[in-house]
Amino acid sequence: MAEKKEKVKPILVTDNDTGMTYTLEFDRESVRFAESKNFDIKEIEKKPMLMIPDLWFYAFRMHHKMVAREKTDKLLDALGGIPQGLIIRLVELYTVPYSVLLGDEQPKNSKVVVEF
């Protein structure tokens, strides 16, 4: 039996100036949006100054589509530095929709069955 993967928990970001809490994670639509803007997760180590802020911005898209890039950049700057653990979690969250799309298991209560 296949080992069940542990769910990657979303990142919660609270803006202390406004009291607003943002939930950062990805779904298929937010990953498609990032890819449509030529974002490539494999380039994160080659171009961290471009790719990390982009990944951060795209992570807002699933739950907070209307948050402007200017706002996400200010929140990122307010961190005063990006912890390695944050980058790792963002990458893990970004890959979740791929594992769902390319998964081998049939989802529970699926209305479609494929046999080949």
N, C-alpha and C positions, 0 to 999 in steps of 0.2 A: 504494500500500500504506500502511496506517495506521502511524503512528509508534508504536513500543512505548514505553509510559511506564516510567520508572525506578521500581523498587520503593521505597516509603518505608520506611526502616529503623526498627525499633522503638527506643524509648528504654529504656536500661538505667539503673536506679537502685539504688545500693548503699547500704545502711544500715551505716555504719561501726561502730555500736554492736553490731550482731548479726552482721555479715558477710553478711547476706541480700541477694541481688541480685534485683530485680524487673524483669520485662519488661513495658513498657507499649506496648500497641497495641490495635486494635479489630477485631472481627469483627461479623458481622450480629447475633449474639445480644447482644453488649455494647452495640451502638448501639440495638437494640430496647429493652434494659433502660433505657438513658439516656432514650430517648424516652418510655418508660412512666412515668418520673418527671418528665415535662414538661420535660425538657432540650431547649433549642432553640439549636443552634450559632450561629444568626444573632443571638442576643442577647448574644454574648460581649463585643462592644464597648459595648453599652448598659449591661450589668450585670456588669462584670468581677469585682467582689468576690464575687458569687454564682456566676457561670458558670465562672470559671477553676478554683476549687477543685472544683467539680462535675466538670468535664472531666477534671481530674487523677484524681479518685476513680474515675470510670468507665473510665479507661484501664487501671486495674488489673484490671478485671473479666475480661478475656479469659483471662489466665493465672493470676490470683490472686483467685478469687471469694471466698475466705474472709477476705481482708484487710479489717479493719474500717475504717470511715470515720475513726474516731479515729486509727488508725495512719497512714492516708494524709495526714490533716491535719497530723500531727506531722512527717512526712517533708517535706511542702510547707513548713511553717514553718521546718524546719531548713535549707532552702536560703538563708534570709536575704534573699529577694527572688527574683522569678521572671524569668529572662532572657526577652527577647522571642523569641529563637530557640526556646525551649522551648514557648512558646505556639503559635508557628507550626507546629512539628512535631506537637504534639498535635492541632491542627486538621487538618493533612494526614493524620494517621493516622485521625482520625475519619471523614474523607471517603472513605477507601479502600473500605469496604464498599459505599458508594453507587456508586462507579465500577464495581465488580464487578457489582452488582445491575442497574445501568442500562447496562452495557456493550453495545456493538454486536457484539463478536466472540464467536463460539461457542467455549466452552472446549475445550481439547485433550481428546481421549478422552471426550467427553461421551456419556452414555448416552441423551440425549434430543436430538432435532433438531426445530426449529421452523421451518416455512416459512410465509411469508405474503406 
